[in-house]
Amino acid sequence: MFWLKTPISFWLVVFSYLIRRILRLPVPAILGNWVYLLRLTLPLNYQILKTGDSVTVIAPHQRQRISLRFNSSDVLVYLQVFFKGEYHLLNDLVLPSKPCIMDLGANVGLFSLLCQSRWPEARIVAIEPDPENFQQLTFQFQQNNLLLADAISGGSWTRNQKLSITKTNDLLAWSFQVKEDPAGTIHGISIRSLLESKNLQRIDLLKMDIEGTEVLLFKDSDFLEVLEKRIAVIILETHHPREQKEIAETLAVTGFDVCWDRELLMAKNKGMYS
């Protein structure tokens, strides 16, 4: 049973979970996710190391060290990306041996790490607006010695503009949106500016998870021009069926083959992807 392999530092977590289940008390989502992670990983000989408010997950036969903040949504994102196949549409994707990957709305870098495990020589550019998430993203890249990865503090936007963050009610680390604000402290960056600042002519894979900003981008002519001429594959998460349909239609008109599964949409540029 998984609890026989549970590290001492997690005994209190498992004990609290079991007591709540026995007494039929509500189990906090974060607590349940940590126990679920232990049940999945420990039988597979993952190393789970807890130090203070952070947990390091090391998969067997992999060099990646993935750091998750204990009292945050990091564990849920990790489960979605690495165990629940949130980005399963990438499984059959063929990219160059040294692809350029851009991660818009990188959160703490788990999608970037997933891509690095599949394409070890990828150049990765990851953009994240939330300062705490960005700090964690930077730490992920540093501890995994990702020399070909750039972390940029900023938010994806239609133009270079100051932004501020608006938190949503659940207060999770992924639950916020950005808005234009002349007094804001977040740098809004257009995709054209990102390409120019990094001297990039082509993006082999563009990932977007930017909590509603994608609706603005797909109505912006400059973004659509960059998309058509310089992006080979795009994968994005949408949160409303109507928005997904509108974005899919725009991509088709722009020259992309589109497929989707639930909230995830992937499109290949017919003029660039082969």
Helices and strands as residue ranges (DSSP letters): G 2-5, G 8-10, H 11-22, H 29-41, G 42-44, E 47-51, E 54-58, E 66-69, H 74-82, G 88-90, E 100-104, H 110-118, E 123-128, H 131-143, E 149-153, E 155-156, E 161-167, E 176-180, E 186-189, H 191-197, E 205-208, H 213-217, H 221-230, E 233-237, H 241-254, E 256-261, E 264-269
